[in-house]
Structure formats: C-alpha cells, structure tokens
Amino acid sequence: RSVFLVGPAGMGKTGATGQILRRIAQTGWPVLPSRLDRLDPTQRPAEIGRQLLGREKSPVAILAGLAAGGECLLVIEQLDAVSVVSGRRPEVFDVVASLVREARAHANMRLLLVCRAFDLENDARLRDLREQEKTRATTISVGPLDQEQVKQVVAHLDLPPEQFTPSQIELLR
C-alpha cells in the first residue's frame, strides 16, 4: 500500500516520481502529488489542502472523495523537508504523520513517500514512520545509472558515447 522512494540527494528521485505519476495517471487513478518543500509550514491537514487545492479540507479527504472508493495515489515528495536532520521544516512532521495515518483508513489509497536516504536513516521520526508502514510498505532505492545505461542514453540523443571522457560518463551516471 505504501512505497518509500529513497536515494541520495540529486540522484533522480523527483524525475522517477514524475515518471511514476504519469504511468499511474494513465491507469485512470486519481493522483494527488505534494512537495513538502513548497508548502508553508502548518500543523493542520486542512491547511495543506488549502495550499494545494484551495479547499479547507485534508488532502486525504479530497483525494478519497475524487476516487469515490476506487484506487488512488497520494504522493508526498520531499519528505526530508520535515526532517530534524535537514533542519528545514521539522515542525511540520506531525501534520505529515497525521496525513499518513488518515490515508491508512482508506483501503484503496496508496502512498508514495519520497525522501533522501540520509534523512530517512538519521531522523528517528522518519524511521518510525517507515517502521509503522513496514507491513504495508516497500522501500525502493534510486541510485546511479551504470556506465552502459549512460552510453545508451547519450547514443539515443544522437551523441557518440565515445566522445565522452570517463569522468564525463561518471558525472552523467
């Protein structure tokens, strides 16, 4: 029911999330994405709903209403924005935990939680959140591409892979 998409900073979690959202949307599922780093700090789920959709209602309730009992996906990206380790908005963690608990009450609602691996490993609250979801959650790690994948991509862009130095290939990984 839940997926934690994790990886180092700058490794492509946001790009992977965008691809996931496009694929899920093609199935006809309602999808509600949110990026915690773009929201104003709040302690109320209804305030997040107001910021995302202009409605004083929890995003979970809004999404559940749109899905009308069908499958749907709630995406919480930049979960590390509420980490005490990163120090950006740790005061918002409680409202995020509340959204996750609320989403659990909807049997057809799936969660995609996107977070830097460092924060998930070093913030006890985020680890506890993942532990609470453990029986319902899968963790997927996003890592660097291998060199052959990079060469295939640059070749697809009509760029000869052999013109790239080993350090450039490493950078593109």
Backbone as a chain_set.jsonl record, in Angstrom:
{"seq": "RSVFLVGPAGMGKTGATGQILRRIAQTGWPVLPSRLDRLDPTQRPAEIGRQLLGREKSPVAILAGLAAGGECLLVIEQLDAVSVVSGRRPEVFDVVASLVREARAHANMRLLLVCRAFDLENDARLRDLREQEKTRATTISVGPLDQEQVKQVVAHLDLPPEQFTPSQIELLR", "coords": {"N": [[0.803, -1.207, 0.0], [2.059, 1.171, 0.496], [4.865, 3.021, -0.701], [8.177, 3.752, -0.165], [10.274, 5.862, -1.691], [13.564, 6.21, -2.024], [16.829, 7.736, -1.869], [20.135, 9.087, -2.474], [20.772, 12.665, -2.24], [20.017, 14.534, -5.145], [19.923, 12.381, -6.888], [17.872, 11.667, -8.594], [15.296, 11.173, -7.692], [13.04, 12.848, -7.858], [12.655, 12.99, -10.639], [12.12, 10.269, -11.154], [9.78, 10.051, -9.681], [8.074, 11.715, -11.145], [7.824, 10.185, -13.502], [6.546, 7.929, -12.464], [4.128, 9.096, -11.624], [3.018, 9.886, -14.102], [2.597, 7.371, -15.294], [0.807, 6.138, -13.471], [-1.331, 7.929, -13.608], [-2.159, 7.423, -16.202], [-3.516, 5.069, -15.879], [-5.888, 5.858, -14.967], [-6.288, 6.321, -12.315], [-7.041, 8.623, -9.729], [-4.662, 11.052, -8.766], [-2.81, 12.692, -6.296], [-0.335, 14.82, -5.944], [2.153, 16.177, -3.746], [4.593, 18.503, -2.67], [6.578, 18.83, 0.002], [8.497, 20.752, 0.488], [7.613, 22.98, -0.775], [5.441, 23.944, 0.48], [3.828, 26.13, 2.814], [4.718, 26.246, 6.27], [2.69, 24.372, 8.516], [0.305, 23.093, 10.901], [-1.982, 21.798, 10.404], [-3.884, 19.458, 8.599], [-5.982, 20.334, 6.935], [-5.11, 22.849, 6.176], [-3.003, 22.237, 4.496], [-4.477, 21.126, 2.421], [-5.777, 23.463, 1.625], [-3.61, 24.966, 0.683], [-2.691, 23.349, -1.427], [-4.969, 22.844, -3.065], [-6.811, 24.833, -2.688], [-8.904, 24.349, -0.964], [-10.34, 24.043, 2.219], [-9.724, 21.428, 3.486], [-8.582, 18.206, 4.368], [-5.949, 16.852, 2.356], [-6.075, 14.089, 2.012], [-8.774, 13.482, 2.448], [-9.86, 14.921, 0.319], [-8.728, 13.602, -1.918], [-9.725, 11.006, -1.489], [-12.43, 11.512, -1.85], [-12.445, 12.259, -4.568], [-11.671, 9.825, -5.69], [-13.758, 8.182, -5.04], [-14.053, 5.665, -3.728], [-12.513, 4.13, -5.383], [-9.264, 3.052, -6.671], [-6.445, 5.061, -5.786], [-3.772, 7.5, -5.577], [-1.707, 9.025, -3.245], [0.836, 11.307, -3.115], [3.684, 12.17, -1.404], [6.17, 14.165, -1.635], [9.605, 15.088, -1.136], [9.875, 14.465, 1.557], [11.94, 14.633, 3.297], [12.05, 17.307, 3.881], [10.79, 17.758, 6.255], [12.423, 16.759, 8.112], [14.372, 16.461, 11.093], [17.027, 16.349, 10.795], [17.742, 17.629, 8.396], [16.787, 20.118, 8.966], [14.962, 21.959, 7.836], [12.028, 22.165, 7.929], [11.09, 20.939, 10.415], [8.986, 21.149, 12.208], [6.682, 20.563, 10.883], [6.37, 17.889, 10.687], [4.489, 16.437, 12.286], [1.958, 16.946, 11.124], [2.284, 15.715, 8.68], [2.647, 13.04, 9.466], [0.107, 12.68, 10.46], [-1.403, 12.84, 8.083], [-0.515, 10.501, 6.822], [-1.463, 8.55, 8.611], [-4.205, 9.05, 8.331], [-4.553, 8.389, 5.636], [-4.17, 5.645, 5.714], [-6.621, 4.724, 6.568], [-8.158, 4.473, 4.357], [-8.861, 1.997, 2.256], [-8.306, 1.75, -0.491], [-6.454, 3.639, -1.073], [-3.248, 4.51, -2.017], [0.133, 5.171, -1.037], [2.895, 7.195, -1.893], [5.908, 7.922, -0.754], [8.5, 10.119, -0.782], [11.893, 10.486, -0.223], [15.082, 11.69, 0.906], [17.696, 9.388, 1.381], [19.588, 9.74, 3.423], [18.272, 11.347, 5.349], [16.128, 9.687, 6.036], [17.471, 7.581, 7.215], [18.703, 8.826, 9.385], [16.95, 10.378, 10.886], [14.985, 9.884, 13.552], [12.2, 10.075, 13.741], [11.288, 9.874, 11.079], [12.266, 7.332, 10.495], [10.69, 5.86, 12.292], [8.172, 6.354, 11.18], [8.418, 4.994, 8.753], [8.774, 2.453, 9.804], [6.288, 2.024, 11.04], [4.782, 1.745, 8.788], [5.78, -0.539, 7.772], [4.669, -3.189, 7.377], [2.966, -2.674, 5.344], [4.441, -1.441, 3.452], [6.876, -0.871, 0.86], [10.281, -0.388, 0.198], [12.054, 1.418, -2.141], [15.09, 1.975, -3.67], [16.732, 4.638, -5.285], [19.389, 4.922, -7.391], [22.674, 5.56, -8.835], [22.964, 5.45, -12.429], [24.278, 2.739, -14.399], [27.376, 2.612, -16.263], [26.944, 1.663, -18.888], [24.211, 2.135, -19.261], [24.204, 4.928, -19.279], [25.69, 5.41, -21.591], [23.946, 4.328, -23.502], [21.819, 6.119, -23.295], [22.98, 8.59, -24.086], [23.65, 7.885, -26.685], [21.115, 7.501, -27.71], [20.354, 10.108, -27.829], [21.599, 10.926, -30.041], [24.297, 11.426, -29.719], [27.643, 10.618, -29.902], [28.771, 8.098, -27.821], [31.484, 7.541, -27.412], [32.771, 9.964, -27.524], [32.698, 11.046, -25.064], [34.482, 11.615, -22.063], [35.848, 9.403, -19.526], [35.414, 10.626, -17.015], [33.324, 12.384, -17.581], [31.293, 10.583, -18.265], [31.036, 9.372, -15.796], [30.062, 11.538, -14.307], [27.563, 11.86, -15.53], [26.286, 9.575, -14.698]], "CA": [[0.0, 0.0, 0.0], [2.927, 2.349, 0.543], [6.211, 2.881, -1.238], [9.16, 4.776, 0.173], [11.253, 6.006, -2.754], [14.673, 6.858, -1.328], [18.121, 7.787, -2.536], [20.935, 10.262, -2.117], [20.384, 13.953, -2.817], [20.393, 14.734, -6.526], [20.06, 11.107, -7.592], [16.811, 11.447, -9.563], [14.026, 10.765, -7.076], [11.961, 13.677, -8.407], [12.421, 12.522, -12.007], [11.446, 8.961, -11.066], [8.421, 10.312, -9.201], [7.311, 12.226, -12.286], [7.515, 9.057, -14.372], [5.544, 7.118, -11.766], [2.859, 9.822, -11.677], [2.47, 9.781, -15.458], [2.107, 5.996, -15.517], [-0.379, 5.903, -12.637], [-2.415, 8.743, -14.161], [-2.638, 6.741, -17.413], [-4.429, 3.994, -15.482], [-7.157, 6.474, -14.587], [-6.346, 6.588, -10.883], [-6.776, 9.991, -9.271], [-3.356, 11.211, -8.127], [-2.623, 13.998, -5.655], [1.048, 14.995, -5.525], [2.502, 17.363, -2.957], [6.006, 18.647, -2.323], [6.593, 19.487, 1.311], [9.399, 21.897, 0.493], [6.943, 24.12, -1.409], [4.277, 24.324, 1.283], [4.083, 26.922, 4.007], [4.585, 25.43, 7.473], [1.36, 24.3, 9.116], [0.034, 21.962, 11.783], [-3.327, 21.317, 10.089], [-4.065, 18.854, 7.285], [-6.872, 21.171, 6.121], [-4.305, 23.947, 5.632], [-2.287, 21.686, 3.339], [-5.49, 21.068, 1.367], [-5.99, 24.823, 1.133], [-2.437, 25.368, -0.091], [-2.596, 22.551, -2.652], [-6.147, 22.849, -3.925], [-7.715, 25.932, -2.374], [-10.047, 23.872, -0.173], [-10.037, 23.813, 3.637], [-10.031, 20.034, 3.742], [-7.38, 17.386, 4.282], [-5.696, 16.285, 1.028], [-6.521, 12.695, 2.005], [-10.229, 13.503, 2.256], [-10.114, 15.405, -1.044], [-8.386, 12.523, -2.833], [-10.69, 9.916, -1.288], [-13.669, 11.941, -2.494], [-12.262, 12.162, -6.023], [-11.563, 8.413, -6.064], [-15.082, 7.575, -4.812], [-13.907, 4.25, -3.4], [-11.596, 3.469, -6.316], [-7.829, 3.167, -6.411], [-5.888, 6.41, -5.921], [-2.402, 7.626, -5.088], [-1.278, 10.25, -2.574], [2.287, 11.424, -3.196], [4.31, 13.155, -0.515], [7.557, 14.265, -2.062], [10.466, 15.924, -0.287], [9.596, 14.136, 2.959], [13.094, 15.09, 4.072], [11.856, 18.714, 4.272], [10.299, 17.806, 7.637], [13.413, 16.051, 8.918], [15.157, 17.25, 12.051], [18.405, 16.302, 10.322], [17.943, 18.675, 7.394], [16.504, 21.372, 9.642], [14.196, 22.929, 7.057], [10.683, 22.358, 8.479], [10.785, 19.788, 11.285], [7.736, 21.362, 12.943], [5.57, 20.121, 10.036], [6.331, 16.43, 10.686], [3.265, 15.895, 12.89], [0.85, 17.001, 10.174], [2.567, 14.687, 7.673], [2.315, 11.761, 10.101], [-1.356, 12.65, 10.52], [-1.878, 12.512, 6.731], [-0.221, 9.081, 6.579], [-2.45, 7.779, 9.411], [-5.511, 9.241, 7.703], [-4.561, 7.64, 4.375], [-4.298, 4.222, 6.055], [-8.035, 4.396, 6.782], [-8.787, 4.294, 3.047], [-8.304, 0.749, 1.735], [-7.876, 1.859, -1.885], [-5.495, 4.74, -1.236], [-1.838, 4.141, -1.958], [1.028, 6.277, -0.68], [4.263, 7.246, -2.386], [6.634, 8.842, 0.113], [9.797, 10.309, -1.423], [12.759, 11.046, 0.824], [16.519, 11.424, 0.832], [18.086, 8.246, 2.214], [20.303, 10.225, 4.609], [17.296, 11.79, 6.345], [15.365, 8.526, 6.482], [18.346, 6.781, 8.076], [19.215, 9.566, 10.533], [15.878, 11.053, 11.626], [14.231, 8.827, 14.249], [10.76, 10.183, 13.441], [11.075, 9.323, 9.746], [12.45, 5.874, 10.609], [9.485, 5.332, 12.95], [7.086, 6.412, 10.203], [8.619, 3.861, 7.834], [8.554, 1.23, 10.583], [4.838, 1.877, 11.198], [4.247, 1.344, 7.483], [6.574, -1.667, 7.293], [3.877, -4.314, 6.875], [2.242, -2.229, 4.154], [5.315, -0.602, 2.627], [8.061, -1.336, 0.157], [11.264, 0.677, 0.015], [12.772, 1.334, -3.407], [16.218, 2.904, -3.688], [17.15, 5.208, -6.557], [20.836, 5.075, -7.359], [23.262, 5.994, -10.104], [22.894, 4.565, -13.595], [25.592, 2.167, -14.694], [28.008, 3.283, -17.405], [26.301, 1.235, -20.13], [22.937, 2.857, -19.368], [24.526, 6.303, -19.682], [26.092, 5.377, -23.007], [22.731, 4.103, -24.289], [21.033, 7.357, -23.294], [23.616, 9.601, -24.934], [23.516, 7.414, -28.07], [19.722, 7.778, -28.083], [20.308, 11.548, -28.1], [22.451, 11.112, -31.23], [25.633, 11.864, -29.325], [28.506, 9.427, -29.864], [29.258, 7.865, -26.46], [32.944, 7.519, -27.349], [33.311, 11.318, -27.415], [32.674, 11.426, -23.654], [35.587, 11.108, -21.257], [35.37, 8.6, -18.392], [34.904, 11.486, -15.934], [32.013, 12.886, -18.008], [30.359, 9.462, -18.102], [30.81, 9.225, -14.344], [29.207, 12.647, -13.905], [26.227, 11.601, -16.06], [25.676, 8.434, -14.005]], "C": [[0.835, 1.254, 0.0], [4.279, 2.016, -0.069], [7.021, 4.063, -0.734], [10.176, 4.763, -0.962], [12.392, 6.822, -2.169], [15.932, 6.83, -2.179], [18.877, 9.01, -2.087], [20.389, 11.527, -2.774], [20.878, 14.026, -4.256], [20.462, 13.478, -7.378], [18.908, 10.808, -8.554], [15.481, 11.004, -8.986], [12.856, 11.561, -7.656], [11.635, 13.266, -9.84], [11.696, 11.187, -12.02], [10.004, 9.14, -10.616], [7.54, 10.823, -10.333], [6.914, 11.116, -13.245], [6.443, 8.16, -13.754], [4.175, 7.792, -11.861], [2.216, 9.733, -13.061], [1.885, 8.391, -15.713], [0.839, 5.723, -14.723], [-1.567, 6.697, -13.195], [-2.989, 8.097, -15.42], [-3.607, 5.604, -17.083], [-5.806, 4.539, -15.124], [-7.296, 6.718, -13.097], [-6.245, 8.089, -10.637], [-5.444, 10.011, -8.51], [-3.29, 12.606, -7.529], [-1.179, 14.1, -5.177], [1.219, 16.254, -4.675], [3.995, 17.328, -2.67], [6.069, 19.447, -1.04], [7.495, 20.708, 1.343], [8.769, 23.135, -0.137], [5.714, 24.582, -0.643], [4.71, 25.211, 2.443], [3.914, 26.029, 5.226], [3.172, 25.506, 8.049], [1.284, 23.101, 10.04], [-1.308, 21.314, 11.452], [-3.394, 20.706, 8.704], [-4.958, 19.704, 6.375], [-6.118, 22.345, 5.502], [-3.481, 23.466, 4.435], [-3.244, 21.574, 2.16], [-5.759, 22.439, 0.768], [-4.825, 25.266, 0.251], [-2.349, 24.62, -1.429], [-3.743, 22.809, -3.621], [-7.148, 23.958, -3.632], [-8.95, 25.521, -1.595], [-9.598, 23.573, 1.243], [-10.456, 22.395, 4.027], [-8.73, 19.259, 3.6], [-7.188, 16.864, 2.856], [-6.158, 14.823, 0.922], [-8.017, 12.638, 1.756], [-10.591, 13.953, 0.841], [-9.865, 14.278, -2.044], [-9.368, 11.356, -2.711], [-12.023, 10.264, -1.946], [-13.586, 11.851, -4.002], [-12.26, 10.707, -6.493], [-12.89, 7.675, -5.896], [-14.988, 6.071, -4.579], [-12.982, 3.486, -4.313], [-10.145, 3.664, -5.899], [-7.376, 4.607, -6.641], [-4.508, 6.44, -5.291], [-2.167, 9.009, -4.496], [0.246, 10.254, -2.574], [2.746, 12.52, -2.251], [5.79, 13.157, -0.86], [8.29, 15.255, -1.163], [10.124, 15.717, 1.184], [10.734, 14.601, 3.849], [12.979, 16.558, 4.476], [11.362, 18.833, 5.71], [11.258, 17.097, 8.591], [14.104, 16.982, 9.912], [16.622, 17.284, 11.623], [18.667, 17.426, 9.328], [17.626, 20.058, 7.948], [15.668, 22.364, 8.883], [12.819, 23.2, 7.674], [10.298, 21.224, 9.41], [9.464, 19.918, 12.031], [6.514, 20.859, 12.166], [5.426, 18.589, 10.06], [5.007, 15.882, 11.205], [2.088, 15.909, 11.926], [1.052, 15.964, 9.07], [2.235, 13.307, 8.233], [0.802, 11.595, 10.206], [-1.952, 12.28, 9.161], [-1.664, 11.027, 6.424], [-1.209, 8.205, 7.348], [-3.835, 7.863, 8.777], [-5.623, 8.428, 6.414], [-4.725, 6.145, 4.626], [-5.752, 3.796, 6.203], [-8.772, 4.144, 5.468], [-8.13, 3.093, 2.358], [-7.76, 0.866, 0.322], [-6.901, 3.002, -2.139], [-4.085, 4.206, -1.046], [-1.022, 5.394, -1.651], [2.369, 6.104, -1.366], [4.954, 8.339, -1.577], [8.07, 8.926, -0.4], [10.708, 11.072, -0.469], [14.231, 10.759, 0.53], [16.857, 10.301, 1.813], [18.757, 8.711, 3.506], [19.325, 10.618, 5.711], [16.502, 10.608, 6.902], [16.181, 7.673, 7.443], [18.689, 7.494, 9.373], [18.176, 10.338, 11.325], [14.988, 9.963, 12.24], [12.741, 8.881, 13.914], [10.442, 9.608, 12.065], [11.264, 7.801, 9.749], [11.231, 5.228, 11.249], [8.302, 5.316, 11.986], [7.207, 5.248, 9.218], [8.354, 2.547, 8.56], [7.065, 0.971, 10.786], [4.198, 1.386, 9.91], [4.847, 0.026, 6.998], [5.745, -2.814, 6.727], [3.135, -3.957, 5.597], [3.154, -1.546, 3.14], [6.46, -1.382, 2.001], [8.999, -0.138, 0.061], [12.012, 0.413, -1.284], [13.866, 2.397, -3.389], [16.527, 3.341, -5.113], [18.653, 5.451, -6.44], [21.366, 5.495, -8.711], [23.039, 4.958, -11.206], [24.255, 3.899, -13.771], [26.111, 2.807, -15.988], [27.357, 2.904, -18.732], [24.959, 1.94, -20.337], [23.176, 4.29, -19.826], [24.888, 6.34, -21.164], [24.884, 5.154, -23.914], [21.908, 5.391, -24.399], [21.669, 8.396, -24.203], [23.556, 9.192, -26.402], [22.102, 7.679, -28.582], [19.536, 9.266, -28.429], [21.175, 11.928, -29.304], [23.797, 11.751, -30.898], [26.513, 10.621, -29.25], [29.084, 9.225, -28.456], [30.779, 7.915, -26.345], [33.557, 8.916, -27.263], [33.323, 11.812, -25.969], [33.866, 10.814, -22.93], [35.019, 10.257, -20.124], [34.812, 9.466, -17.251], [33.548, 12.092, -16.306], [30.943, 11.801, -17.879], [30.029, 9.277, -16.622], [29.884, 10.32, -13.831], [27.754, 12.399, -14.346], [25.531, 10.42, -15.361], [24.679, 8.908, -12.982]], "O": [[0.373, 2.303, -0.449], [4.77, 0.892, 0.03], [6.611, 5.218, -0.857], [10.864, 3.763, -1.169], [12.213, 7.997, -1.849], [16.076, 6.01, -3.086], [18.33, 9.872, -1.399], [19.636, 11.459, -3.745], [22.005, 13.636, -4.557], [21.007, 13.51, -8.482], [18.951, 9.802, -9.262], [14.625, 10.508, -9.718], [11.794, 10.996, -7.917], [10.464, 13.2, -10.214], [10.766, 10.988, -12.802], [9.106, 8.459, -11.112], [6.389, 10.408, -10.464], [5.791, 11.103, -13.749], [5.542, 7.69, -14.449], [3.176, 7.132, -12.147], [1.008, 9.527, -13.175], [0.802, 8.262, -16.283], [-0.106, 5.138, -15.251], [-2.685, 6.184, -13.244], [-4.187, 8.213, -15.678], [-4.425, 5.222, -17.92], [-6.77, 3.784, -14.992], [-8.306, 7.262, -12.651], [-5.437, 8.762, -11.279], [-5.145, 9.113, -7.723], [-3.666, 13.585, -8.174], [-0.825, 13.544, -4.137], [0.524, 17.253, -4.862], [4.58, 16.266, -2.457], [5.661, 20.608, -1.001], [7.276, 21.613, 2.148], [9.329, 24.227, -0.043], [5.024, 25.508, -1.069], [5.807, 25.066, 2.981], [3.058, 25.144, 5.226], [2.548, 26.566, 8.065], [2.115, 22.197, 9.963], [-1.731, 20.384, 12.139], [-3.009, 21.348, 7.727], [-4.713, 19.782, 5.171], [-6.464, 22.787, 4.406], [-3.288, 24.209, 3.473], [-2.876, 21.886, 1.028], [-5.945, 22.571, -0.441], [-5.031, 25.868, -0.802], [-1.973, 25.206, -2.444], [-3.538, 22.971, -4.824], [-8.209, 24.021, -4.253], [-9.937, 26.255, -1.562], [-8.577, 22.915, 1.443], [-11.403, 22.191, 4.786], [-7.872, 19.622, 2.795], [-8.16, 16.473, 2.211], [-6.581, 14.381, -0.146], [-8.483, 11.837, 0.946], [-11.525, 13.424, 0.238], [-10.695, 14.028, -2.919], [-9.79, 10.788, -3.718], [-12.669, 9.398, -2.535], [-14.537, 11.42, -4.655], [-12.782, 10.394, -7.563], [-13.117, 6.654, -6.544], [-15.748, 5.297, -5.161], [-12.687, 2.318, -4.06], [-9.842, 4.342, -4.918], [-7.847, 5.285, -7.554], [-4.122, 5.525, -4.564], [-2.393, 10.028, -5.149], [0.874, 9.312, -2.089], [2.257, 13.649, -2.296], [6.552, 12.285, -0.442], [7.691, 16.124, -0.529], [10.086, 16.67, 1.962], [10.523, 14.927, 5.017], [13.736, 17.015, 5.332], [11.497, 19.892, 6.323], [10.924, 16.867, 9.753], [14.383, 18.141, 9.606], [17.372, 18.162, 12.051], [19.694, 18.099, 9.406], [18.142, 21.059, 7.452], [15.655, 23.539, 9.251], [12.479, 24.358, 7.917], [9.258, 20.599, 9.204], [8.883, 18.915, 12.443], [5.428, 20.743, 12.733], [4.463, 18.053, 9.51], [4.458, 14.95, 10.617], [1.295, 14.967, 11.915], [0.078, 15.394, 8.578], [1.611, 12.494, 7.551], [0.283, 10.489, 10.056], [-2.899, 11.497, 9.092], [-2.529, 10.378, 5.836], [-1.731, 7.232, 6.806], [-4.551, 6.865, 8.697], [-6.67, 7.845, 6.135], [-5.356, 5.452, 3.828], [-6.08, 2.629, 5.985], [-9.899, 3.648, 5.479], [-6.979, 3.171, 1.929], [-6.83, 0.141, -0.032], [-6.564, 3.295, -3.286], [-3.775, 3.545, -0.055], [-1.427, 6.515, -1.96], [2.915, 5.002, -1.415], [4.63, 9.52, -1.697], [8.774, 7.917, -0.446], [10.361, 12.144, 0.027], [14.575, 9.715, -0.024], [16.357, 10.277, 2.938], [18.519, 8.136, 4.568], [19.521, 10.265, 6.874], [16.238, 10.543, 8.102], [15.632, 7.104, 8.387], [18.945, 6.831, 10.378], [18.511, 10.909, 12.363], [14.323, 9.216, 11.521], [12.092, 7.84, 13.814], [9.431, 8.925, 11.901], [10.519, 7.074, 9.093], [10.783, 4.171, 10.806], [7.518, 4.367, 11.98], [6.215, 4.598, 8.891], [7.77, 1.628, 7.986], [6.622, -0.175, 10.712], [3.185, 0.687, 9.942], [4.471, -0.474, 5.938], [6.099, -3.361, 5.682], [2.722, -4.844, 4.849], [2.692, -1.119, 2.082], [6.935, -2.388, 2.527], [8.554, 0.993, -0.134], [12.537, -0.68, -1.5], [13.601, 3.57, -3.127], [16.578, 2.521, -6.03], [19.12, 6.102, -5.506], [20.593, 5.757, -9.633], [22.94, 3.759, -10.947], [25.272, 4.439, -13.336], [25.361, 3.464, -16.71], [27.232, 3.752, -19.615], [24.613, 2.3, -21.462], [22.438, 4.809, -20.664], [24.431, 7.217, -21.897], [24.813, 5.742, -24.993], [21.37, 5.708, -25.46], [20.977, 9.021, -25.007], [23.425, 10.05, -27.275], [21.913, 8.038, -29.745], [18.666, 9.624, -29.223], [21.445, 13.105, -29.544], [24.356, 12.511, -31.689], [26.143, 9.654, -28.583], [29.805, 10.087, -27.955], [31.308, 8.288, -25.298], [34.743, 9.046, -26.96], [33.887, 12.866, -25.675], [34.217, 9.654, -23.148], [33.839, 10.373, -19.795], [33.844, 9.078, -16.597], [32.708, 12.293, -15.429], [29.826, 12.07, -17.437], [28.876, 9.053, -16.256], [29.011, 10.053, -13.005], [26.823, 12.702, -13.6], [24.309, 10.294, -15.435], [24.062, 8.091, -12.298]]}, "num_chains": 1, "name": "protein.A"}
